[in-house]
Amino acid sequence: MPTHPLDRRVLLKTAPNFRDLGGIAVAGGTVRPGALYRSATLAKLDGDDVAAVARLDIRTVYDLRTAAERDGALDNIPDSTRTVWLDVLADNAQNAAATGLLMTDPAAYAETISGGRGISQMEEANRNFVSLPSALDAYRTFYLDLIDEKRTGAALFHCTTGKDRTGWAATSFLLLLGADEADVRADYLQTNTDLAPMTAPILDFAASKGVDAELLRPLLGVRDSYFDAALDEMRTHFGTVEDYALNGLKLTAEQLTALRERFTSRSGFITAT
């Protein structure tokens, strides 16, 4: 049965889907609280939210977006915070979410995803996060930087909505630390709740244009089938999550040990973020 702290969310008005991975049960303890966060884009971070992020001592941000997504929308973070750009989809950028068309012509966007095509596209995208060469390069760099002894403070990773590329980063990280798959899935699906403040206005806008919100909902959130597609891709191409890390990401057993030692707390669960 999944075991979680009561609340790991960091509730910010200008950066939704923001939460601490700390407190999730892993082999030998829990993920260390206050060490690694996930979120949606920080491009609109503003006001008190900037100070809130600063208080978390986040000194490294891993940006998993494409060049097109970053254009004109760089993260609004202090100059002292280091950004590491990791373009997961550099080899297949069309798999990035087409939210631009959704907001300009929702009826046309709905046509492109009707008949289950949108869900199939998202499942394929989640497979690409696992096996695409640019994805392997990006996530390898992500893990190597996480364990770099010169890196200090907390770290955060995000894409645009913090659900897909970010979802695989969180999934692989938690599985590598020995989390139960049910707990990893629960964190993955929590995005549907945490993204609601961002997605609700989009669904309302689409509905005002005569588009069925239920058609769009699977594309604006995550589903079990997306999670399962990524795991199936991993098992098909590599085997276990450790095989993925060793043979796909080309990490060493010593580097995996360093990852687990740096991010595992033996002191028990946290109850709030």
C-alpha positions in Angstrom: 0.0 0.0 0.0 1.5 3.4 -0.9 2.9 5.4 2.0 3.3 9.2 1.7 3.9 12.2 3.9 0.7 14.2 4.4 1.6 17.0 2.0 4.8 17.6 -0.1 3.3 20.5 -2.1 4.8 23.9 -2.3 1.8 26.1 -3.1 2.7 29.0 -5.3 0.4 31.1 -7.4 2.9 31.6 -10.3 4.5 28.1 -10.4 2.0 25.3 -10.2 2.7 21.6 -9.8 5.5 22.3 -7.4 6.4 19.7 -4.8 9.2 18.2 -2.8 10.2 14.6 -3.5 11.3 14.3 0.1 9.5 11.9 2.4 8.6 9.3 -0.2 9.7 5.8 1.1 12.7 4.3 -0.6 15.1 1.5 0.2 16.5 2.0 3.6 14.6 5.2 4.5 12.9 8.1 2.6 13.9 10.6 0.0 15.8 13.4 1.8 13.5 16.3 2.5 14.3 19.7 1.0 16.9 18.2 -1.5 15.1 17.8 -4.8 11.9 19.5 -6.1 9.8 19.1 -9.3 7.6 21.8 -10.8 6.1 23.4 -13.9 8.0 26.2 -15.6 9.3 29.0 -13.5 9.1 31.6 -16.3 6.2 33.4 -14.6 7.5 33.2 -11.1 6.8 36.5 -9.5 6.2 38.4 -6.3 6.3 36.5 -3.0 6.8 33.3 -4.9 10.4 34.3 -5.9 11.2 34.8 -2.2 9.5 31.5 -1.4 11.7 29.6 -3.8 14.8 31.4 -2.5 13.9 30.2 1.0 14.0 26.6 -0.3 17.7 27.1 -1.0 17.3 26.0 -4.6 20.7 26.7 -6.2 20.4 24.5 -9.4 17.5 24.3 -11.8 17.3 21.6 -14.5 15.3 22.9 -17.4 14.0 20.0 -19.6 12.3 22.1 -22.2 13.0 22.5 -25.9 14.7 25.6 -27.4 11.3 26.7 -28.8 9.7 26.4 -25.3 12.5 28.4 -23.7 12.4 31.2 -26.3 11.1 34.3 -24.6 10.1 32.3 -21.5 13.3 31.8 -19.5 12.9 31.0 -15.8 12.6 34.0 -13.6 15.1 33.0 -10.9 17.9 34.8 -9.2 21.1 35.3 -11.1 22.9 33.3 -8.4 20.8 30.2 -9.2 22.5 28.0 -11.8 20.4 26.7 -14.7 21.3 23.5 -16.5 19.4 23.2 -19.9 18.7 19.6 -20.8 16.7 19.4 -24.1 15.1 16.0 -23.7 13.2 16.2 -27.0 16.0 17.7 -29.1 15.8 14.7 -31.5 12.0 14.8 -31.7 10.7 18.2 -30.8 7.3 17.8 -32.3 6.4 15.6 -29.3 6.3 18.7 -27.1 2.8 19.7 -26.1 1.1 21.9 -28.8 -0.5 24.2 -26.3 -0.1 27.2 -28.7 -2.7 25.8 -31.1 -4.9 24.9 -28.2 -5.2 28.5 -27.1 -5.5 30.0 -30.6 -7.8 27.5 -32.2 -9.0 24.9 -29.8 -11.4 23.3 -32.3 -8.5 22.7 -34.7 -6.4 21.3 -31.9 -9.2 19.0 -30.8 -9.4 17.6 -34.3 -5.8 16.6 -34.2 -6.3 14.6 -31.0 -9.7 13.1 -31.7 -10.4 9.4 -31.9 -7.8 8.5 -29.3 -5.0 10.0 -31.4 -4.0 12.4 -28.6 -3.6 9.7 -26.0 -1.6 7.6 -28.4 0.7 10.5 -29.1 1.2 11.0 -25.4 2.0 7.4 -24.9 4.5 7.5 -27.7 6.1 10.7 -26.2 6.5 8.9 -22.9 8.3 6.1 -24.7 10.6 8.7 -26.3 11.6 10.1 -22.8 13.1 6.7 -22.1 14.9 5.7 -25.3 15.3 8.8 -27.5 19.1 9.6 -27.9 18.7 13.2 -26.8 16.6 12.0 -23.8 19.3 9.5 -22.7 21.9 12.3 -23.0 19.7 14.7 -21.0 18.9 12.4 -18.2 22.5 11.1 -18.0 23.7 14.7 -17.5 20.8 15.3 -15.0 22.0 12.4 -12.8 25.7 13.2 -13.1 25.1 16.8 -12.0 22.9 15.7 -9.1 25.7 13.7 -7.6 28.5 16.3 -8.4 30.2 17.0 -5.1 30.7 20.6 -6.1 26.9 21.2 -6.4 25.5 22.7 -3.3 22.0 23.5 -2.0 18.8 22.0 -3.2 17.9 21.3 -6.8 14.7 21.5 -8.9 13.8 20.0 -12.3 10.9 21.1 -14.6 9.6 21.2 -18.1 6.7 23.3 -19.2 3.8 21.9 -17.2 5.9 19.6 -15.0 4.1 16.5 -16.0 5.8 14.5 -18.8 9.5 15.0 -19.1 9.5 16.0 -15.5 7.3 12.9 -14.8 10.0 10.6 -16.2 12.8 12.3 -14.3 10.8 11.8 -11.0 9.8 8.3 -11.9 13.3 7.1 -12.8 14.8 8.9 -9.8 12.4 7.4 -7.3 12.7 3.9 -8.8 16.5 4.1 -8.7 16.3 5.0 -5.0 14.2 1.9 -4.4 10.7 3.4 -4.1 7.7 1.1 -4.5 6.2 1.4 -8.0 2.8 2.2 -6.4 4.3 5.2 -4.6 6.0 6.4 -7.7 2.8 6.1 -9.7 0.9 8.0 -6.9 3.4 10.9 -7.2 3.1 10.8 -11.0 -0.7 11.0 -10.9 -0.7 13.7 -8.2 0.1 16.1 -11.1 -3.6 15.9 -12.2 -4.6 17.5 -8.9 -1.7 20.0 -8.6 -2.1 21.2 -12.2 -5.8 21.9 -11.9 -5.3 25.7 -11.3 -3.5 25.9 -14.6 -5.6 23.6 -16.7 -9.1 24.7 -15.5 -9.0 28.0 -17.3 -7.8 26.3 -20.5 -10.6 23.8 -20.3 -13.1 26.6 -19.7 -11.8 28.5 -22.7 -12.0 25.5 -24.9 -15.6 24.8 -23.7 -16.5 28.4 -24.6 -15.5 27.6 -28.2 -17.6 24.5 -28.3 -14.9 21.9 -27.6 -15.6 19.0 -25.3 -13.3 19.5 -22.3 -13.2 15.7 -21.7 -11.4 15.3 -25.1 -8.7 17.7 -23.9 -8.3 16.6 -20.3 -6.0 13.6 -21.1 -3.6 15.8 -22.9 -3.5 18.4 -20.1 -2.8 15.9 -17.4 -1.3 12.4 -17.0 -2.7 8.9 -17.2 -1.8 5.5 -16.0 -1.3 4.5 -19.6 1.4 7.2 -20.0 3.3 5.9 -16.9 2.9 2.3 -18.1 4.2 3.2 -21.6 7.4 4.6 -20.2 8.0 1.6 -18.0 7.3 -0.8 -20.8 9.8 1.1 -23.0 12.4 0.8 -20.2 11.8 -2.9 -19.7 11.7 -3.7 -23.4 14.9 -1.8 -24.3 17.0 -2.1 -21.1 15.4 -4.4 -18.5 15.2 -3.1 -14.9 15.6 0.5 -13.9 19.1 -0.2 -12.8 19.8 -1.7 -16.3 18.4 1.5 -17.8 20.8 3.6 -15.7 23.8 1.4 -16.3 23.3 0.5 -20.0 21.1 3.4 -21.2 22.4 6.3 -19.3 25.9 4.8 -19.0 26.1 5.5 -15.3 28.4 3.3 -13.1 27.4 1.3 -10.1 29.5 3.7 -8.0 27.5 6.6 -9.3 24.2 5.0 -8.5 25.5 4.3 -5.0 26.4 8.0 -4.7 22.9 9.0 -5.9 21.3 6.9 -3.2 23.6 8.0 -0.5 23.1 11.7 -1.3 19.3 11.6 -1.5 18.3 8.9 1.0 17.4 10.0 4.6 17.5 7.3 7.3 15.6 9.5 9.8 12.0 8.7 8.8 9.1 10.5 7.2 8.3 14.1 6.9 4.7 15.2 7.4 4.5 18.4 5.5 6.4 20.5 3.0 
